[in-house]
Amino acid sequence: MGGLGSGRRRWRLGASECRALEVGELCDEGRRQAQPRGEVLWRAERGGVLRARLTYAITGQEDAGDELLLTYRYWPDGSGLCHENEIELECLPGRRSYAYCPGFGCGRRVRTLYAPPGAGVFRCRSCWGLVYQRSQGAETLAYVQEAAGPAMRELVALPERTRRRPRRAYVARLPKELADHLEEELPLAENELRLWCLRLRAAGLSYRQIAALTESSKSGVARICAAGRAGIDSQALVSERLERAAAVPAPPEGDDLRALDAYLGALHRHALRLGLYRHPITEPEERLVIFADTASEP
């Protein structure tokens, strides 16, 4: 959640970092009629220490025209200060139950309400401005795609055959953007070098020009171009790109916006690799619902 360029800002709280009150756990499958009272406990996943407690009672009969209300008492610290509130419900026979967010001016129809750390009331995700966090697997995939994706796309975009016969007139100079990109990546690993040689050859450069730009030999460039795309190990190329992304460059000096953009991109990839965007600000908790006779009075 929330990386540079991801569209999500890390300073916004994640839904998984808040305590959740699931309406379906309390009301669905006839539980509202059979067990309209209960207790919700939040315990630490490690050690089972009680972190928070909520008692509730559901009153009213919708088929009789009554307003269905979930009245609760909530202890954010498990004991001590208690917060009392009520939530309007919608529970139709044979359908999923919903709550109407009690936030001021909200009233959204939702299945889950949240209480961020330190809050004494439950509101919807929009009221708290919460965002959904990506899983660890999704975060890892995002890192691999960001670090190795551009190189793999360049590999796929290469022509099927590499020109071996000399052109009548070679390109005198690379476009500045491509030349700057190459200069940023020097020195090149084995498969990175192979990819760049083929890219430069496709751009219309001679073996001599390519050798000078990639800091290699003319004969080596000729062998790489002769092998073509088949000479590139895609898995090794991904590994080289990941290794490159793992190194954080020094901050740029001066006012070079391109260098600053590259530096910020490198920091973003480094944060993805370390999992910094998914680091929780609260310790993991598990939620336990206790129904009816074994629950305390709300």
N, C-alpha and C positions, 0 to 999 in steps of 0.2 A: 504494500500500500504506500502510495505517495512517494515516488522518486522524481528526480529531475526529468522533466519532459514526460512524465507518466500521466499528467492530468489530475493526479490526486496529491493533496498536500499532506505531508507527514504530521503537521501540527494539528490536524483534525483527528479526533479520537476514533478508534476503530470499534465497530459493534461488538467484536469478540472481547474487547477490553472492558465491557460493561456487564452488569448483572441483567439477565433477561427474565421476563415474566411471560411464559408461553401460554396463551389462552387455550390452545388445544389440549395441553396437559391437564388443565383444570376442568374443562367443559365438554370436550368431544366424547363421542361413543357412550353417551348417557351418564357420564360422570357428574354433570351438573345436577341432575335429578337425584342420582343415587348417593353422591357424596358432595354436597354443596359447601362443605366446610373442610378446611385443611390448613396445612402449614408448608411453607417452602423454606428449605435451609440451603445455605451456600457454605460449603466446607472447603478448606484448602486441600488440593489434590495430594499434597505431601503432608502427612501427619493427621489429616482429618479435622483440624481445628475449626471450630465454628466461626465463620467470618460475618455472616449476616443471617437475619431471620425475618420471615414474613408470615403472618397469620391472616386468613381471609374467610369470608362468608359470602355466598351468592344468594341473593334474595330476589323475589318477584317471580311471576309466572307470565311468560310472554303470550301464551295462548289465552290468558284471562285478561289481557290488555294491560298488565302491569309492566312497569319499567324494570328491566333486569339490571341489577347493580352488583358489582363485585366490590365489597368493602374490605379494606385491608389495613393492617398495622405493620409497619416496617421498621426494623431495627438495623440500620446500615452497618453497625459495629457488632451486631449479635446481641447486645444488651444496651442499657442506658437510654439515650434519647430515642423516643418512638415517634414515627410520623404516621398520621392517619389520613387516608384518602379513599375515594371511591371512583370506580370506573364503570361506565355504561357498557353493557354487552348486547350482542345480537346472537341469539342461539336458536336457529330454526331447526325443526325436526329433520333428521337425515342429512343435514348440511354442516359444513365446518363452522365453528364459532368464531366470532370476531369481537374485538374491543374497539370502542371509539376513544381515540386519544384525548385525555382530559387536559392537554396543554391549552393555554389561553389562545383562543381564536383558531384552534387546530381542528379537532373532531375527525381526524383521518380514521378510516376503517382499517384496522391492522390486526395481524395475528400475534405480534410480539411487541412488548413494551420494554424499555430499557431504563436502567438507573446507572449513570456513570459513577465513578469513584467519588465519594463525598456527597452525592445527591440523596435527597430523602424522598423523592417521588419518581414514579415511572411515567415515561413519556415515549412517543414514537421516535423512530430513527431520525426523521426530518426535524423534529423539534430540537433534538440535541445536536444536529449537524453531524451525525456519525457516518462513517464510510465502511465499506466491506473490505476486509483484508484478503490478500491472496494467500493461498496455502504455500507451504514450503516448496512443494513440487512445482507449483506455478511460478514461484519466485526464481527457482533454479532454472526453469525453462526460459524465463524472461532474460535471465543473465546470459545464458548460452546464445539465445537469439540475438541479443544486442551485441555481444562480443564477437560472435562468429558469423552471424547472419549476413552482413554486408559482403564478406569474402565469399561465402557460399553462393550468393546471388551473382557475384562477378564471375565465379567459376561456371555457373550454368549459362551465363550470357556469352561466354566465349564461343567463337565460331567452331564448327565441327572440325575443320582442317585449318592448320596454320600455314600461312604463305611461306614457301621456301625459296622460290625464285625471287631475285631482287626486283624491286619496283623501278620504274623509269626515273621516278623522282620521290625520294623519301621526304617525310614530313620534317621540316627544318627545326621545329620546336614543339614541345608538348603544350597543350593548353595549361594555363597557369594553375587552375584548380587541381588538375590531375598531378602536375609536377609538385605542388605544395603537399598534396596528400602522400605522394611517394617519399618526399623528403622527411615528413613526420614519422614514417614507419621504418626508416633505415636505422640500424642494420636489419636485414631480413633473415628469417629462418628459412630452412630448405624449401618447404612447400609454399611459403609466402613468396620466395624468390621465383619459383616456377610460375606461380599465378601472375606475378607482376611482369615477368618476361613475356608471357603470352598476351597479356593485356596491352603491353607496349608494342608488341609486334602487330597486333590487330589494329592499333592506332596509327600504324604506318611508319614505325621507326626501324632503322637498320640494326643489325647485330652490334655494330660498333657503338651506336648511340645508346642502345639498351644496356650494354656492358658498362658504359660510363655512368649512366644514371643509377644503375643498381649496384655499382661497386663490385662487379664480377668480371670474368674474362669473356672475350668474344667467342672463343670456342665453347665455353660452358653455356653461353646463351644459345648458340647454334644447336647444341645437343638437347637443351630443354625445349626449344621450339620444334625440333624434329620429333620429339616424343609426344608433343601436344598435350591435350587434356588427360590422356591416359597416364601420363607421367606424374600426375598429381594425386597423392593419397589424401582423400577428402577427410578421413578421420584424423590423420596427422595434422592436416591444415586446421581443423577445429581445435585440436590440442594446442597448436602454436598460437592461435588467436586467443584462447583462454589464458595461456601463460602470459601473453602480452598484456591482456586486460588486467591481470592480477598485479601488475607493476604500476604504482601511482607516480606519475611524472611530477617534477618540481613545478611550483606555481610559475606562470609566465611572468616575464619582466616587461615593463612598459605597457603600452596601450594597444597591443596586438589583439584585436577582437577574435580573430581566428584561433590564435593560440589559447586564449581564454576559453573559447567554446570547446576546444579539444580537451583542455584541462578539466572543465566541469563534466564533460562526458566521461572522462576517465574516472573521476570521483564517483559518478553515478554507478558505473559498472563495478567499481570496487565495493560500494555499499551493497549492491545486489549480491555480489559474491559472498560477502560476510553476513548477509541476512539482516542488515541493520534496519531495513524498512519494516521488518516484521517483529522486531524486538518488542515484547510486551512491556507496558508500563505498570502492569499489575501482575501479581502471582496467579497462576492458574487455579481456578476453583471448579468444583463440581456441584451441580444443583440436584437436590433431593426433594421430592414432593411426598408429603405424608397426608393421607386422607382421613376424614371422619373422626372416629372415636379416639384414635391415637394422637390426634392433633390438639394443640392448645386452643383455648377460646380466643377469638379475635377481639 
